[in-house]
Amino acid sequence: MQKEPGPLVPLHWLGFGYAALVASGGIIGYAKAGSVPSLAAGLFFGGLAGLGAYQLSQDPRNVWVFLATSGTLAGIMGMRFYNSGKFMPAGLIAGASLLMVAKLGISVLTDSHKS
């Protein structure tokens, strides 16, 4: 007899979309303005967000890399948005990062109350 497979944890599509948004922002910043720091930061933080989304899809309690990445980006890009007042790109990334922090925070709080 074959053993039935256990429930699979779905891929964290929202997290991978967020990672793609961050990485593509760095690529667009490089393409439009030739900004190497934008490219490096976008690929670095996009890669970390992708790693965090992968870890989250493997174990829903493993939120820490993703939470630290989105929290750091929310702070950095939030300050850039506050100082410049320009929605693109700082406001967009800050808003998306705040939403990810809120989503992850809610999932941590609801999981801790289930235990």
Disulfide bonds with the S-S distance in Angstrom:
none
